[in-house]
Amino acid sequence: MTQVTVGENEGVESALRRFKRQVSKAGIFIDLKRLRHHETPFEKYKRKAQQRRRRR
C-alpha cells in the first residue's frame, strides 16, 4: 500500500508527484495493466525475466 503524508507547507502538486513516484517504484501500474489485459506467452516470459533480474 502506497501512502503519502502531505506536509503543512507542502503543495498538492509536489505530494502528487511523490505519490506517483512511489506507485511507479512499487510496480502497481505494471500489475494493474497485467491484470486488466490479456497477456501473451511472450509478454509473460519477458515479465518473469524482468522480475528475476530485479530479484538479483
mmCIF entry with sequence, helices, sheets and N, C-alpha, C, O atoms, coordinates in Angstrom:
data_MODEL
# 
_entry.id   MODEL 
# 
_entity.id                         1 
_entity.type                       polymer 
_entity.pdbx_number_of_molecules   1 
# 
_entity_poly.entity_id                      1 
_entity_poly.type                           'polypeptide(L)' 
_entity_poly.nstd_linkage                   no 
_entity_poly.nstd_monomer                   no 
_entity_poly.pdbx_seq_one_letter_code       MTQVTVGENEGVESALRRFKRQVSKAGIFIDLKRLRHHETPFEKYKRKAQQRRRRR 
_entity_poly.pdbx_seq_one_letter_code_can   MTQVTVGENEGVESALRRFKRQVSKAGIFIDLKRLRHHETPFEKYKRKAQQRRRRR 
_entity_poly.pdbx_strand_id                 A 
# 
loop_
_entity_poly_seq.entity_id 
_entity_poly_seq.num 
_entity_poly_seq.mon_id 
_entity_poly_seq.hetero 
1 1  MET n 
1 2  THR n 
1 3  GLN n 
1 4  VAL n 
1 5  THR n 
1 6  VAL n 
1 7  GLY n 
1 8  GLU n 
1 9  ASN n 
1 10 GLU n 
1 11 GLY n 
1 12 VAL n 
1 13 GLU n 
1 14 SER n 
1 15 ALA n 
1 16 LEU n 
1 17 ARG n 
1 18 ARG n 
1 19 PHE n 
1 20 LYS n 
1 21 ARG n 
1 22 GLN n 
1 23 VAL n 
1 24 SER n 
1 25 LYS n 
1 26 ALA n 
1 27 GLY n 
1 28 ILE n 
1 29 PHE n 
1 30 ILE n 
1 31 ASP n 
1 32 LEU n 
1 33 LYS n 
1 34 ARG n 
1 35 LEU n 
1 36 ARG n 
1 37 HIS n 
1 38 HIS n 
1 39 GLU n 
1 40 THR n 
1 41 PRO n 
1 42 PHE n 
1 43 GLU n 
1 44 LYS n 
1 45 TYR n 
1 46 LYS n 
1 47 ARG n 
1 48 LYS n 
1 49 ALA n 
1 50 GLN n 
1 51 GLN n 
1 52 ARG n 
1 53 ARG n 
1 54 ARG n 
1 55 ARG n 
1 56 ARG n 
# 
_struct_asym.id          A 
_struct_asym.entity_id   1 
# 
loop_
_struct_conf.conf_type_id 
_struct_conf.id 
_struct_conf.pdbx_PDB_helix_id 
_struct_conf.beg_label_comp_id 
_struct_conf.beg_label_asym_id 
_struct_conf.beg_label_seq_id 
_struct_conf.pdbx_beg_PDB_ins_code 
_struct_conf.end_label_comp_id 
_struct_conf.end_label_asym_id 
_struct_conf.end_label_seq_id 
_struct_conf.pdbx_end_PDB_ins_code 
_struct_conf.beg_auth_comp_id 
_struct_conf.beg_auth_asym_id 
_struct_conf.beg_auth_seq_id 
_struct_conf.end_auth_comp_id 
_struct_conf.end_auth_asym_id 
_struct_conf.end_auth_seq_id 
_struct_conf.pdbx_PDB_helix_class 
_struct_conf.details 
_struct_conf.pdbx_PDB_helix_length 
HELX_P HELX_P1 AA1 VAL A 12 ? ALA A 26 ? VAL A 12 ALA A 26 1 ? 15 
HELX_P HELX_P2 AA2 ILE A 28 ? ARG A 36 ? ILE A 28 ARG A 36 1 ? 9  
HELX_P HELX_P3 AA3 PRO A 41 ? ARG A 55 ? PRO A 41 ARG A 55 1 ? 15 
# 
_struct_conf_type.id          HELX_P 
_struct_conf_type.criteria    ? 
_struct_conf_type.reference   ? 
# 
loop_
_atom_site.group_PDB 
_atom_site.id 
_atom_site.type_symbol 
_atom_site.label_atom_id 
_atom_site.label_alt_id 
_atom_site.label_comp_id 
_atom_site.label_asym_id 
_atom_site.label_entity_id 
_atom_site.label_seq_id 
_atom_site.pdbx_PDB_ins_code 
_atom_site.Cartn_x 
_atom_site.Cartn_y 
_atom_site.Cartn_z 
_atom_site.occupancy 
_atom_site.B_iso_or_equiv 
_atom_site.pdbx_formal_charge 
_atom_site.auth_seq_id 
_atom_site.auth_comp_id 
_atom_site.auth_asym_id 
_atom_site.auth_atom_id 
_atom_site.pdbx_PDB_model_num 
ATOM 1   N N  . MET A 1 1  ? 0.842  -1.171  0.000   1.00 0.00 ? 1  MET A N  1 
ATOM 2   C CA . MET A 1 1  ? 0.000  0.000   0.000   1.00 0.00 ? 1  MET A CA 1 
ATOM 3   C C  . MET A 1 1  ? 0.886  1.233   0.000   1.00 0.00 ? 1  MET A C  1 
ATOM 4   O O  . MET A 1 1  ? 1.756  1.387   0.858   1.00 0.00 ? 1  MET A O  1 
ATOM 5   N N  . THR A 1 2  ? 0.665  2.088   -0.946  1.00 0.00 ? 2  THR A N  1 
ATOM 6   C CA . THR A 1 2  ? 1.445  3.314   -1.042  1.00 0.00 ? 2  THR A CA 1 
ATOM 7   C C  . THR A 1 2  ? 0.709  4.434   -0.319  1.00 0.00 ? 2  THR A C  1 
ATOM 8   O O  . THR A 1 2  ? -0.496 4.616   -0.495  1.00 0.00 ? 2  THR A O  1 
ATOM 9   N N  . GLN A 1 3  ? 1.440  5.172   0.486   1.00 0.00 ? 3  GLN A N  1 
ATOM 10  C CA . GLN A 1 3  ? 0.828  6.223   1.273   1.00 0.00 ? 3  GLN A CA 1 
ATOM 11  C C  . GLN A 1 3  ? 1.768  7.419   1.309   1.00 0.00 ? 3  GLN A C  1 
ATOM 12  O O  . GLN A 1 3  ? 2.979  7.267   1.465   1.00 0.00 ? 3  GLN A O  1 
ATOM 13  N N  . VAL A 1 4  ? 1.193  8.621   1.162   1.00 0.00 ? 4  VAL A N  1 
ATOM 14  C CA . VAL A 1 4  ? 1.976  9.852   1.193   1.00 0.00 ? 4  VAL A CA 1 
ATOM 15  C C  . VAL A 1 4  ? 1.323  10.801  2.179   1.00 0.00 ? 4  VAL A C  1 
ATOM 16  O O  . VAL A 1 4  ? 0.124  11.068  2.092   1.00 0.00 ? 4  VAL A O  1 
ATOM 17  N N  . THR A 1 5  ? 2.102  11.306  3.107   1.00 0.00 ? 5  THR A N  1 
ATOM 18  C CA . THR A 1 5  ? 1.580  12.309  4.028   1.00 0.00 ? 5  THR A CA 1 
ATOM 19  C C  . THR A 1 5  ? 1.999  13.681  3.520   1.00 0.00 ? 5  THR A C  1 
ATOM 20  O O  . THR A 1 5  ? 3.155  13.901  3.159   1.00 0.00 ? 5  THR A O  1 
ATOM 21  N N  . VAL A 1 6  ? 1.058  14.578  3.499   1.00 0.00 ? 6  VAL A N  1 
ATOM 22  C CA . VAL A 1 6  ? 1.302  15.936  2.986   1.00 0.00 ? 6  VAL A CA 1 
ATOM 23  C C  . VAL A 1 6  ? 1.737  16.806  4.149   1.00 0.00 ? 6  VAL A C  1 
ATOM 24  O O  . VAL A 1 6  ? 1.078  16.860  5.188   1.00 0.00 ? 6  VAL A O  1 
ATOM 25  N N  . GLY A 1 7  ? 2.865  17.489  3.956   1.00 0.00 ? 7  GLY A N  1 
ATOM 26  C CA . GLY A 1 7  ? 3.370  18.381  4.993   1.00 0.00 ? 7  GLY A CA 1 
ATOM 27  C C  . GLY A 1 7  ? 2.522  19.633  5.112   1.00 0.00 ? 7  GLY A C  1 
ATOM 28  O O  . GLY A 1 7  ? 1.676  19.911  4.262   1.00 0.00 ? 7  GLY A O  1 
ATOM 29  N N  . GLU A 1 8  ? 2.756  20.370  6.158   1.00 0.00 ? 8  GLU A N  1 
ATOM 30  C CA . GLU A 1 8  ? 1.950  21.561  6.436   1.00 0.00 ? 8  GLU A CA 1 
ATOM 31  C C  . GLU A 1 8  ? 2.116  22.629  5.357   1.00 0.00 ? 8  GLU A C  1 
ATOM 32  O O  . GLU A 1 8  ? 1.130  23.232  4.935   1.00 0.00 ? 8  GLU A O  1 
ATOM 33  N N  . ASN A 1 9  ? 3.328  22.867  4.913   1.00 0.00 ? 9  ASN A N  1 
ATOM 34  C CA . ASN A 1 9  ? 3.585  23.901  3.907   1.00 0.00 ? 9  ASN A CA 1 
ATOM 35  C C  . ASN A 1 9  ? 3.844  23.313  2.522   1.00 0.00 ? 9  ASN A C  1 
ATOM 36  O O  . ASN A 1 9  ? 4.397  23.992  1.656   1.00 0.00 ? 9  ASN A O  1 
ATOM 37  N N  . GLU A 1 10 ? 3.454  22.073  2.306   1.00 0.00 ? 10 GLU A N  1 
ATOM 38  C CA . GLU A 1 10 ? 3.717  21.405  1.036   1.00 0.00 ? 10 GLU A CA 1 
ATOM 39  C C  . GLU A 1 10 ? 2.524  21.547  0.104   1.00 0.00 ? 10 GLU A C  1 
ATOM 40  O O  . GLU A 1 10 ? 1.372  21.455  0.530   1.00 0.00 ? 10 GLU A O  1 
ATOM 41  N N  . GLY A 1 11 ? 2.809  21.770  -1.149  1.00 0.00 ? 11 GLY A N  1 
ATOM 42  C CA . GLY A 1 11 ? 1.748  21.896  -2.144  1.00 0.00 ? 11 GLY A CA 1 
ATOM 43  C C  . GLY A 1 11 ? 1.214  20.534  -2.565  1.00 0.00 ? 11 GLY A C  1 
ATOM 44  O O  . GLY A 1 11 ? 1.877  19.508  -2.412  1.00 0.00 ? 11 GLY A O  1 
ATOM 45  N N  . VAL A 1 12 ? 0.011  20.554  -3.091  1.00 0.00 ? 12 VAL A N  1 
ATOM 46  C CA . VAL A 1 12 ? -0.628 19.320  -3.540  1.00 0.00 ? 12 VAL A CA 1 
ATOM 47  C C  . VAL A 1 12 ? 0.127  18.734  -4.727  1.00 0.00 ? 12 VAL A C  1 
ATOM 48  O O  . VAL A 1 12 ? 0.229  17.514  -4.852  1.00 0.00 ? 12 VAL A O  1 
ATOM 49  N N  . GLU A 1 13 ? 0.656  19.587  -5.599  1.00 0.00 ? 13 GLU A N  1 
ATOM 50  C CA . GLU A 1 13 ? 1.370  19.120  -6.784  1.00 0.00 ? 13 GLU A CA 1 
ATOM 51  C C  . GLU A 1 13 ? 2.602  18.302  -6.408  1.00 0.00 ? 13 GLU A C  1 
ATOM 52  O O  . GLU A 1 13 ? 2.851  17.247  -6.992  1.00 0.00 ? 13 GLU A O  1 
ATOM 53  N N  . SER A 1 14 ? 3.359  18.778  -5.452  1.00 0.00 ? 14 SER A N  1 
ATOM 54  C CA . SER A 1 14 ? 4.568  18.045  -5.059  1.00 0.00 ? 14 SER A CA 1 
ATOM 55  C C  . SER A 1 14 ? 4.209  16.732  -4.361  1.00 0.00 ? 14 SER A C  1 
ATOM 56  O O  . SER A 1 14 ? 4.904  15.730  -4.530  1.00 0.00 ? 14 SER A O  1 
ATOM 57  N N  . ALA A 1 15 ? 3.134  16.734  -3.581  1.00 0.00 ? 15 ALA A N  1 
ATOM 58  C CA . ALA A 1 15 ? 2.694  15.496  -2.936  1.00 0.00 ? 15 ALA A CA 1 
ATOM 59  C C  . ALA A 1 15 ? 2.212  14.496  -3.981  1.00 0.00 ? 15 ALA A C  1 
ATOM 60  O O  . ALA A 1 15 ? 2.461  13.297  -3.858  1.00 0.00 ? 15 ALA A O  1 
ATOM 61  N N  . LEU A 1 16 ? 1.529  14.982  -4.997  1.00 0.00 ? 16 LEU A N  1 
ATOM 62  C CA . LEU A 1 16 ? 1.070  14.111  -6.072  1.00 0.00 ? 16 LEU A CA 1 
ATOM 63  C C  . LEU A 1 16 ? 2.245  13.528  -6.838  1.00 0.00 ? 16 LEU A C  1 
ATOM 64  O O  . LEU A 1 16 ? 2.219  12.356  -7.214  1.00 0.00 ? 16 LEU A O  1 
ATOM 65  N N  . ARG A 1 17 ? 3.279  14.335  -7.075  1.00 0.00 ? 17 ARG A N  1 
ATOM 66  C CA . ARG A 1 17 ? 4.483  13.845  -7.735  1.00 0.00 ? 17 ARG A CA 1 
ATOM 67  C C  . ARG A 1 17 ? 5.154  12.739  -6.920  1.00 0.00 ? 17 ARG A C  1 
ATOM 68  O O  . ARG A 1 17 ? 5.575  11.719  -7.465  1.00 0.00 ? 17 ARG A O  1 
ATOM 69  N N  . ARG A 1 18 ? 5.246  12.960  -5.598  1.00 0.00 ? 18 ARG A N  1 
ATOM 70  C CA . ARG A 1 18 ? 5.836  11.941  -4.732  1.00 0.00 ? 18 ARG A CA 1 
ATOM 71  C C  . ARG A 1 18 ? 5.013  10.658  -4.748  1.00 0.00 ? 18 ARG A C  1 
ATOM 72  O O  . ARG A 1 18 ? 5.570  9.560   -4.762  1.00 0.00 ? 18 ARG A O  1 
ATOM 73  N N  . PHE A 1 19 ? 3.690  10.796  -4.746  1.00 0.00 ? 19 PHE A N  1 
ATOM 74  C CA . PHE A 1 19 ? 2.813  9.638   -4.789  1.00 0.00 ? 19 PHE A CA 1 
ATOM 75  C C  . PHE A 1 19 ? 2.996  8.848   -6.081  1.00 0.00 ? 19 PHE A C  1 
ATOM 76  O O  . PHE A 1 19 ? 3.109  7.622   -6.052  1.00 0.00 ? 19 PHE A O  1 
ATOM 77  N N  . LYS A 1 20 ? 3.024  9.547   -7.212  1.00 0.00 ? 20 LYS A N  1 
ATOM 78  C CA . LYS A 1 20 ? 3.210  8.879   -8.496  1.00 0.00 ? 20 LYS A CA 1 
ATOM 79  C C  . LYS A 1 20 ? 4.552  8.160   -8.550  1.00 0.00 ? 20 LYS A C  1 
ATOM 80  O O  . LYS A 1 20 ? 4.638  7.056   -9.088  1.00 0.00 ? 20 LYS A O  1 
ATOM 81  N N  . ARG A 1 21 ? 5.588  8.764   -8.006  1.00 0.00 ? 21 ARG A N  1 
ATOM 82  C CA . ARG A 1 21 ? 6.914  8.151   -7.988  1.00 0.00 ? 21 ARG A CA 1 
ATOM 83  C C  . ARG A 1 21 ? 6.906  6.877   -7.145  1.00 0.00 ? 21 ARG A C  1 
ATOM 84  O O  . ARG A 1 21 ? 7.482  5.863   -7.541  1.00 0.00 ? 21 ARG A O  1 
ATOM 85  N N  . GLN A 1 22 ? 6.256  6.930   -5.988  1.00 0.00 ? 22 GLN A N  1 
ATOM 86  C CA . GLN A 1 22 ? 6.195  5.750   -5.130  1.00 0.00 ? 22 GLN A CA 1 
ATOM 87  C C  . GLN A 1 22 ? 5.383  4.629   -5.771  1.00 0.00 ? 22 GLN A C  1 
ATOM 88  O O  . GLN A 1 22 ? 5.739  3.457   -5.652  1.00 0.00 ? 22 GLN A O  1 
ATOM 89  N N  . VAL A 1 23 ? 4.295  4.986   -6.450  1.00 0.00 ? 23 VAL A N  1 
ATOM 90  C CA . VAL A 1 23 ? 3.461  3.984   -7.107  1.00 0.00 ? 23 VAL A CA 1 
ATOM 91  C C  . VAL A 1 23 ? 4.233  3.310   -8.234  1.00 0.00 ? 23 VAL A C  1 
ATOM 92  O O  . VAL A 1 23 ? 4.175  2.090   -8.386  1.00 0.00 ? 23 VAL A O  1 
ATOM 93  N N  . SER A 1 24 ? 4.948  4.094   -9.017  1.00 0.00 ? 24 SER A N  1 
ATOM 94  C CA . SER A 1 24 ? 5.702  3.502   -10.116 1.00 0.00 ? 24 SER A CA 1 
ATOM 95  C C  . SER A 1 24 ? 6.861  2.647   -9.591  1.00 0.00 ? 24 SER A C  1 
ATOM 96  O O  . SER A 1 24 ? 7.175  1.611   -10.176 1.00 0.00 ? 24 SER A O  1 
ATOM 97  N N  . LYS A 1 25 ? 7.489  3.065   -8.509  1.00 0.00 ? 25 LYS A N  1 
ATOM 98  C CA . LYS A 1 25 ? 8.585  2.294   -7.938  1.00 0.00 ? 25 LYS A CA 1 
ATOM 99  C C  . LYS A 1 25 ? 8.075  0.976   -7.341  1.00 0.00 ? 25 LYS A C  1 
ATOM 100 O O  . LYS A 1 25 ? 8.776  -0.035  -7.376  1.00 0.00 ? 25 LYS A O  1 
ATOM 101 N N  . ALA A 1 26 ? 6.873  0.991   -6.803  1.00 0.00 ? 26 ALA A N  1 
ATOM 102 C CA . ALA A 1 26 ? 6.305  -0.218  -6.205  1.00 0.00 ? 26 ALA A CA 1 
ATOM 103 C C  . ALA A 1 26 ? 5.795  -1.191  -7.259  1.00 0.00 ? 26 ALA A C  1 
ATOM 104 O O  . ALA A 1 26 ? 5.541  -2.355  -6.948  1.00 0.00 ? 26 ALA A O  1 
ATOM 105 N N  . GLY A 1 27 ? 5.641  -0.738  -8.499  1.00 0.00 ? 27 GLY A N  1 
ATOM 106 C CA . GLY A 1 27 ? 5.196  -1.620  -9.570  1.00 0.00 ? 27 GLY A CA 1 
ATOM 107 C C  . GLY A 1 27 ? 3.701  -1.844  -9.616  1.00 0.00 ? 27 GLY A C  1 
ATOM 108 O O  . GLY A 1 27 ? 3.239  -2.845  -10.164 1.00 0.00 ? 27 GLY A O  1 
ATOM 109 N N  . ILE A 1 28 ? 2.946  -0.932  -9.054  1.00 0.00 ? 28 ILE A N  1 
ATOM 110 C CA . ILE A 1 28 ? 1.493  -1.089  -9.003  1.00 0.00 ? 28 ILE A CA 1 
ATOM 111 C C  . ILE A 1 28 ? 0.878  -0.947  -10.384 1.00 0.00 ? 28 ILE A C  1 
ATOM 112 O O  . ILE A 1 28 ? -0.039 -1.696  -10.722 1.00 0.00 ? 28 ILE A O  1 
ATOM 113 N N  . PHE A 1 29 ? 1.357  -0.005  -11.194 1.00 0.00 ? 29 PHE A N  1 
ATOM 114 C CA . PHE A 1 29 ? 0.806  0.185   -12.542 1.00 0.00 ? 29 PHE A CA 1 
ATOM 115 C C  . PHE A 1 29 ? 1.062  -1.041  -13.417 1.00 0.00 ? 29 PHE A C  1 
ATOM 116 O O  . PHE A 1 29 ? 0.213  -1.418  -14.224 1.00 0.00 ? 29 PHE A O  1 
ATOM 117 N N  . ILE A 1 30 ? 2.210  -1.652  -13.260 1.00 0.00 ? 30 ILE A N  1 
ATOM 118 C CA . ILE A 1 30 ? 2.548  -2.832  -14.057 1.00 0.00 ? 30 ILE A CA 1 
ATOM 119 C C  . ILE A 1 30 ? 1.607  -3.976  -13.714 1.00 0.00 ? 30 ILE A C  1 
ATOM 120 O O  . ILE A 1 30 ? 1.112  -4.664  -14.606 1.00 0.00 ? 30 ILE A O  1 
ATOM 121 N N  . ASP A 1 31 ? 1.355  -4.182  -12.420 1.00 0.00 ? 31 ASP A N  1 
ATOM 122 C CA . ASP A 1 31 ? 0.436  -5.240  -12.004 1.00 0.00 ? 31 ASP A CA 1 
ATOM 123 C C  . ASP A 1 31 ? -0.980 -4.952  -12.472 1.00 0.00 ? 31 ASP A C  1 
ATOM 124 O O  . ASP A 1 31 ? -1.692 -5.858  -12.906 1.00 0.00 ? 31 ASP A O  1 
ATOM 125 N N  . LEU A 1 32 ? -1.385 -3.708  -12.387 1.00 0.00 ? 32 LEU A N  1 
ATOM 126 C CA . LEU A 1 32 ? -2.732 -3.336  -12.816 1.00 0.00 ? 32 LEU A CA 1 
ATOM 127 C C  . LEU A 1 32 ? -2.909 -3.594  -14.305 1.00 0.00 ? 32 LEU A C  1 
ATOM 128 O O  . LEU A 1 32 ? -3.934 -4.132  -14.725 1.00 0.00 ? 32 LEU A O  1 
ATOM 129 N N  . LYS A 1 33 ? -1.928 -3.219  -15.095 1.00 0.00 ? 33 LYS A N  1 
ATOM 130 C CA . LYS A 1 33 ? -2.001 -3.448  -16.540 1.00 0.00 ? 33 LYS A CA 1 
ATOM 131 C C  . LYS A 1 33 ? -2.028 -4.938  -16.844 1.00 0.00 ? 33 LYS A C  1 
ATOM 132 O O  . LYS A 1 33 ? -2.770 -5.381  -17.721 1.00 0.00 ? 33 LYS A O  1 
ATOM 133 N N  . ARG A 1 34 ? -1.229 -5.709  -16.129 1.00 0.00 ? 34 ARG A N  1 
ATOM 134 C CA . ARG A 1 34 ? -1.172 -7.149  -16.342 1.00 0.00 ? 34 ARG A CA 1 
ATOM 135 C C  . ARG A 1 34 ? -2.510 -7.805  -16.024 1.00 0.00 ? 34 ARG A C  1 
ATOM 136 O O  . ARG A 1 34 ? -2.923 -8.731  -16.722 1.00 0.00 ? 34 ARG A O  1 
ATOM 137 N N  . LEU A 1 35 ? -3.188 -7.341  -14.989 1.00 0.00 ? 35 LEU A N  1 
ATOM 138 C CA . LEU A 1 35 ? -4.457 -7.944  -14.598 1.00 0.00 ? 35 LEU A CA 1 
ATOM 139 C C  . LEU A 1 35 ? -5.619 -7.493  -15.472 1.00 0.00 ? 35 LEU A C  1 
ATOM 140 O O  . LEU A 1 35 ? -6.617 -8.206  -15.575 1.00 0.00 ? 35 LEU A O  1 
ATOM 141 N N  . ARG A 1 36 ? -5.517 -6.340  -16.097 1.00 0.00 ? 36 ARG A N  1 
ATOM 142 C CA . ARG A 1 36 ? -6.611 -5.821  -16.911 1.00 0.00 ? 36 ARG A CA 1 
ATOM 143 C C  . ARG A 1 36 ? -6.660 -6.385  -18.318 1.00 0.00 ? 36 ARG A C  1 
ATOM 144 O O  . ARG A 1 36 ? -7.744 -6.541  -18.880 1.00 0.00 ? 36 ARG A O  1 
ATOM 145 N N  . HIS A 1 37 ? -5.519 -6.691  -18.892 1.00 0.00 ? 37 HIS A N  1 
ATOM 146 C CA . HIS A 1 37 ? -5.443 -7.100  -20.285 1.00 0.00 ? 37 HIS A CA 1 
ATOM 147 C C  . HIS A 1 37 ? -4.895 -8.511  -20.399 1.00 0.00 ? 37 HIS A C  1 
ATOM 148 O O  . HIS A 1 37 ? -4.214 -9.013  -19.505 1.00 0.00 ? 37 HIS A O  1 
ATOM 149 N N  . HIS A 1 38 ? -5.210 -9.129  -21.512 1.00 0.00 ? 38 HIS A N  1 
ATOM 150 C CA . HIS A 1 38 ? -4.683 -10.462 -21.783 1.00 0.00 ? 38 HIS A CA 1 
ATOM 151 C C  . HIS A 1 38 ? -3.184 -10.384 -22.014 1.00 0.00 ? 38 HIS A C  1 
ATOM 152 O O  . HIS A 1 38 ? -2.693 -9.481  -22.693 1.00 0.00 ? 38 HIS A O  1 
ATOM 153 N N  . GLU A 1 39 ? -2.476 -11.322 -21.452 1.00 0.00 ? 39 GLU A N  1 
ATOM 154 C CA . GLU A 1 39 ? -1.026 -11.332 -21.560 1.00 0.00 ? 39 GLU A CA 1 
ATOM 155 C C  . GLU A 1 39 ? -0.609 -12.510 -22.457 1.00 0.00 ? 39 GLU A C  1 
ATOM 156 O O  . GLU A 1 39 ? -0.941 -13.663 -22.184 1.00 0.00 ? 39 GLU A O  1 
ATOM 157 N N  . THR A 1 40 ? 0.114  -12.193 -23.516 1.00 0.00 ? 40 THR A N  1 
ATOM 158 C CA . THR A 1 40 ? 0.578  -13.242 -24.418 1.00 0.00 ? 40 THR A CA 1 
ATOM 159 C C  . THR A 1 40 ? 1.695  -14.028 -23.739 1.00 0.00 ? 40 THR A C  1 
ATOM 160 O O  . THR A 1 40 ? 2.302  -13.533 -22.789 1.00 0.00 ? 40 THR A O  1 
ATOM 161 N N  . PRO A 1 41 ? 1.975  -15.234 -24.203 1.00 0.00 ? 41 PRO A N  1 
ATOM 162 C CA . PRO A 1 41 ? 3.064  -16.020 -23.600 1.00 0.00 ? 41 PRO A CA 1 
ATOM 163 C C  . PRO A 1 41 ? 4.410  -15.301 -23.663 1.00 0.00 ? 41 PRO A C  1 
ATOM 164 O O  . PRO A 1 41 ? 5.211  -15.413 -22.735 1.00 0.00 ? 41 PRO A O  1 
ATOM 165 N N  . PHE A 1 42 ? 4.670  -14.565 -24.746 1.00 0.00 ? 42 PHE A N  1 
ATOM 166 C CA . PHE A 1 42 ? 5.932  -13.839 -24.863 1.00 0.00 ? 42 PHE A CA 1 
ATOM 167 C C  . PHE A 1 42 ? 5.999  -12.714 -23.828 1.00 0.00 ? 42 PHE A C  1 
ATOM 168 O O  . PHE A 1 42 ? 7.046  -12.503 -23.217 1.00 0.00 ? 42 PHE A O  1 
ATOM 169 N N  . GLU A 1 43 ? 4.892  -11.988 -23.624 1.00 0.00 ? 43 GLU A N  1 
ATOM 170 C CA . GLU A 1 43 ? 4.872  -10.933 -22.616 1.00 0.00 ? 43 GLU A CA 1 
ATOM 171 C C  . GLU A 1 43 ? 5.068  -11.513 -21.221 1.00 0.00 ? 43 GLU A C  1 
ATOM 172 O O  . GLU A 1 43 ? 5.741  -10.914 -20.382 1.00 0.00 ? 43 GLU A O  1 
ATOM 173 N N  . LYS A 1 44 ? 4.477  -12.682 -20.976 1.00 0.00 ? 44 LYS A N  1 
ATOM 174 C CA . LYS A 1 44 ? 4.631  -13.349 -19.687 1.00 0.00 ? 44 LYS A CA 1 
ATOM 175 C C  . LYS A 1 44 ? 6.096  -13.728 -19.456 1.00 0.00 ? 44 LYS A C  1 
ATOM 176 O O  . LYS A 1 44 ? 6.617  -13.553 -18.355 1.00 0.00 ? 44 LYS A O  1 
ATOM 177 N N  . TYR A 1 45 ? 6.759  -14.247 -20.495 1.00 0.00 ? 45 TYR A N  1 
ATOM 178 C CA . TYR A 1 45 ? 8.170  -14.603 -20.405 1.00 0.00 ? 45 TYR A CA 1 
ATOM 179 C C  . TYR A 1 45 ? 9.026  -13.370 -20.104 1.00 0.00 ? 45 TYR A C  1 
ATOM 180 O O  . TYR A 1 45 ? 9.916  -13.417 -19.255 1.00 0.00 ? 45 TYR A O  1 
ATOM 181 N N  . LYS A 1 46 ? 8.749  -12.265 -20.810 1.00 0.00 ? 46 LYS A N  1 
ATOM 182 C CA . LYS A 1 46 ? 9.520  -11.042 -20.597 1.00 0.00 ? 46 LYS A CA 1 
ATOM 183 C C  . LYS A 1 46 ? 9.321  -10.512 -19.179 1.00 0.00 ? 46 LYS A C  1 
ATOM 184 O O  . LYS A 1 46 ? 10.277 -10.066 -18.546 1.00 0.00 ? 46 LYS A O  1 
ATOM 185 N N  . ARG A 1 47 ? 8.079  -10.558 -18.675 1.00 0.00 ? 47 ARG A N  1 
ATOM 186 C CA . ARG A 1 47 ? 7.776  -10.057 -17.333 1.00 0.00 ? 47 ARG A CA 1 
ATOM 187 C C  . ARG A 1 47 ? 8.509  -10.889 -16.282 1.00 0.00 ? 47 ARG A C  1 
ATOM 188 O O  . ARG A 1 47 ? 9.097  -10.341 -15.350 1.00 0.00 ? 47 ARG A O  1 
ATOM 189 N N  . LYS A 1 48 ? 8.473  -12.203 -16.434 1.00 0.00 ? 48 LYS A N  1 
ATOM 190 C CA . LYS A 1 48 ? 9.133  -13.060 -15.456 1.00 0.00 ? 48 LYS A CA 1 
ATOM 191 C C  . LYS A 1 48 ? 10.654 -12.895 -15.504 1.00 0.00 ? 48 LYS A C  1 
ATOM 192 O O  . LYS A 1 48 ? 11.316 -12.950 -14.468 1.00 0.00 ? 48 LYS A O  1 
ATOM 193 N N  . ALA A 1 49 ? 11.206 -12.693 -16.698 1.00 0.00 ? 49 ALA A N  1 
ATOM 194 C CA . ALA A 1 49 ? 12.647 -12.459 -16.813 1.00 0.00 ? 49 ALA A CA 1 
ATOM 195 C C  . ALA A 1 49 ? 13.029 -11.157 -16.130 1.00 0.00 ? 49 ALA A C  1 
ATOM 196 O O  . ALA A 1 49 ? 14.065 -11.079 -15.470 1.00 0.00 ? 49 ALA A O  1 
ATOM 197 N N  . GLN A 1 50 ? 12.204 -10.143 -16.285 1.00 0.00 ? 50 GLN A N  1 
ATOM 198 C CA . GLN A 1 50 ? 12.473 -8.858  -15.645 1.00 0.00 ? 50 GLN A CA 1 
ATOM 199 C C  . GLN A 1 50 ? 12.386 -8.989  -14.121 1.00 0.00 ? 50 GLN A C  1 
ATOM 200 O O  . GLN A 1 50 ? 13.181 -8.383  -13.403 1.00 0.00 ? 50 GLN A O  1 
ATOM 201 N N  . GLN A 1 51 ? 11.441 -9.764  -13.632 1.00 0.00 ? 51 GLN A N  1 
ATOM 202 C CA . GLN A 1 51 ? 11.339 -9.983  -12.196 1.00 0.00 ? 51 GLN A CA 1 
ATOM 203 C C  . GLN A 1 51 ? 12.555 -10.718 -11.652 1.00 0.00 ? 51 GLN A C  1 
ATOM 204 O O  . GLN A 1 51 ? 13.029 -10.419 -10.556 1.00 0.00 ? 51 GLN A O  1 
ATOM 205 N N  . ARG A 1 52 ? 13.061 -11.687 -12.423 1.00 0.00 ? 52 ARG A N  1 
ATOM 206 C CA . ARG A 1 52 ? 14.260 -12.396 -11.991 1.00 0.00 ? 52 ARG A CA 1 
ATOM 207 C C  . ARG A 1 52 ? 15.450 -11.438 -11.903 1.00 0.00 ? 52 ARG A C  1 
ATOM 208 O O  . ARG A 1 52 ? 16.249 -11.521 -10.971 1.00 0.00 ? 52 ARG A O  1 
ATOM 209 N N  . ARG A 1 53 ? 15.565 -10.530 -12.874 1.00 0.00 ? 53 ARG A N  1 
ATOM 210 C CA . ARG A 1 53 ? 16.661 -9.564  -12.858 1.00 0.00 ? 53 ARG A CA 1 
ATOM 211 C C  . ARG A 1 53 ? 16.537 -8.631  -11.666 1.00 0.00 ? 53 ARG A C  1 
ATOM 212 O O  . ARG A 1 53 ? 17.548 -8.273  -11.062 1.00 0.00 ? 53 ARG A O  1 
ATOM 213 N N  . ARG A 1 54 ? 15.317 -8.226  -11.309 1.00 0.00 ? 54 ARG A N  1 
ATOM 214 C CA . ARG A 1 54 ? 15.119 -7.325  -10.171 1.00 0.00 ? 54 ARG A CA 1 
ATOM 215 C C  . ARG A 1 54 ? 15.507 -8.000  -8.869  1.00 0.00 ? 54 ARG A C  1 
ATOM 216 O O  . ARG A 1 54 ? 16.083 -7.365  -7.985  1.00 0.00 ? 54 ARG A O  1 
ATOM 217 N N  . ARG A 1 55 ? 15.191 -9.304  -8.741  1.00 0.00 ? 55 ARG A N  1 
ATOM 218 C CA . ARG A 1 55 ? 15.487 -10.004 -7.508  1.00 0.00 ? 55 ARG A CA 1 
ATOM 219 C C  . ARG A 1 55 ? 16.978 -10.160 -7.259  1.00 0.00 ? 55 ARG A C  1 
ATOM 220 O O  . ARG A 1 55 ? 17.412 -10.226 -6.109  1.00 0.00 ? 55 ARG A O  1 
ATOM 221 N N  . ARG A 1 56 ? 17.765 -10.218 -8.327  1.00 0.00 ? 56 ARG A N  1 
ATOM 222 C CA . ARG A 1 56 ? 19.221 -10.375 -8.179  1.00 0.00 ? 56 ARG A CA 1 
ATOM 223 C C  . ARG A 1 56 ? 19.849 -9.140  -7.718  1.00 0.00 ? 56 ARG A C  1 
ATOM 224 O O  . ARG A 1 56 ? 21.066 -9.095  -7.541  1.00 0.00 ? 56 ARG A O  1 
# 
